[in-house]
Amino acid sequence: MAWEWVAPVMTGVSGIVGVGFTWYAGHQGRQHAERVATINSTSTLQQAREARRATAYLEVMTTVQNATVAVGDMSSSIKFVGEQVTSLPSPEEHMAARTKVAIYGSEAVRAAFDQWLLHFRHSINRVGMREVFEGDLSELPTLKDELFDSSQSMEVAARQLSDVMNKELAS
């Protein structure tokens, strides 16, 4: 009679242990699924962010290249006062490029873009000097040389910006 209680108690204990292990296994499965979902979500967000950055960098470099080529063209043939240079990107395009660099660019990209922008502004100021020398063409060769040097500096800065952007996108 003393052993009659052992079977029901062992059955109850093994049932409780079975339920406990089942709960624990389910708990581990839920935690694993949560970790996988978090990793997938983070990965998807990172991929989307990189895609937006790549698109922004492409648009910025398009504007930079267009402006660099336009200034290079201007340096090879200085036009008369009042002639419109239509190949330069619009102020809106420059603003969009600056905004994209500010939003998506790293510190290195921002620094390289600022360097290019400095050369661009210097070149545009040189272009503005054409009007000063309208009547006196003796300064025209010097101005043309300055504009050519300035456009060469812009090209170097544009290449450096492109290199920095490509390095970031490759990593």
N, C-alpha and C positions, 0 to 999 in steps of 0.2 A: 503494500500500500504506500509505502514511502516513495516509490518511484513513479507513481501515477501522474504526478504533476510535471515531470520532466518533459514528456512529449509535447503537451500543449504549450509550455513555456518556451521550449526550443523552437516550436513552430512560430510562435509569436515573435520571438527575438529574430529568427531568420527572416520573417516577413518585414519587420521593422528595418533590419539591416539592408534587405533588398530594396525597400522603398528609399532608404537613405542613399544607397549607391546609385539608384536610378535618378534620384533628384540631383546628386552631385554630378553625374555624367551629363545630364541635361544642362545643368548650370555651366559646366565647362564648355559644352557645345555652344551655348548662347554667348558666352564670353568670347569664344573664338570667332563666331560669326560677327560679333560686334567689332572686334579688332580688324577682321578682313574688310568689313564695310567701311571702317574709318580709313584704312590704308587705301582702298579703292577710291574713296571720296577725295582724299588728299591728293592722290595721284592724278585724278581727273581734273581737279582744280589747278594743279601745277601744270598739266599739259595745256589747259585752256589759257592760263596766264602766259605760258611760253609762246603759244600760237599768237596771242594778241601782241606780245612784244615783238615777235618776228614780223608781223604785219606792219606794226608801227615803225620798226626800223627800216623796212623796205620803203615805206612812204616817205620817211625822213630822208633816206639816202637818195630817193628819186628827186626830191626838192633840192637837196644839196648838189647833186650832179647837174641838174638843170641850171641852177644858178652859177655853178662853177664853169660850165661850158659857155653860158651866156657872157660871163665876164671875160673869159678867154677869147671869145669871138670879138668882144668890144675892144680888147687890147690889140687885136690885129688890125682893126680898122676903126679909128675914131671917127665918129659921125659929127655932122654939124649941129649947132645949137638948135634945139626944137625938134630934132628927129627923135622919134619915140623908139625906145629899145623894147620890143615886144617879147623877146625871148626870155626875159627875166621872170622868174616865178612871182606871182602876185603877193601883195602883203598878207592876204588871207592864207596863202600856202605857207609863207614863212611863219605866221602865227601858229598854224596847225602843226608844223614841224617842231617849233619850240615847245608847244604844249605836249606833244607826244614824247619828246625827249624828257620833259619834266616829269611826266607821269610814268613812263616805262623805262627810262634810261637809268643805268647805274651811275655811280659817281664818275667812273672812268668815261662813260659815254657822254655824260653832261660836260665834263671837262674838255673832251675832244670836240664836242659840238660848239662849245663856247669859243674854243680856239679857232675853229672854222668860221664862226660868226664874226669874230674879231677881224679876220682877214677879209671876209665878205664886205663888212662895213667900210673897211679901209679902201677896198677896191671901188666901192660905190662912191665914196668920197672923192677918189681919183677921177671917176667918171664925171662927177659934178664939177671938177676943176676945168673940164673942157669949156664950159660956158665962160669962165673967167678969162680964158685966152682967146676969145672969139676974134677980137680985132688983131691981136698980136700973135701971129703963128710961129714966132721964133721959139716959143716955149713948147710947142707941140711935140717935137721929138723927145724932149725930156719927159713930158707928161706921158707919152706913149710908152716909153721905157719903164716908167714908174708903174703904169697900169699893167704892163706885161709882167714885171716882177711880182706885183701884188697878185695877179691871177695865178702865177706859178706857186706862190705861197698858199693860195686857196686850194690848189690841186693837191699839194702835199698834205694840208690839213684835212681835206676830204678823204684822202687815202688812209690817213691815220684813223679818222673816225670810222671808216669802213672796216679797217682791221680790228678795231676795238669791238665793234658790233658783231663782226663775224666770229671773233674769239668767244664772246659771251654766248652767242647762239649755239656754238659748237659744244660748249661745255654743259 
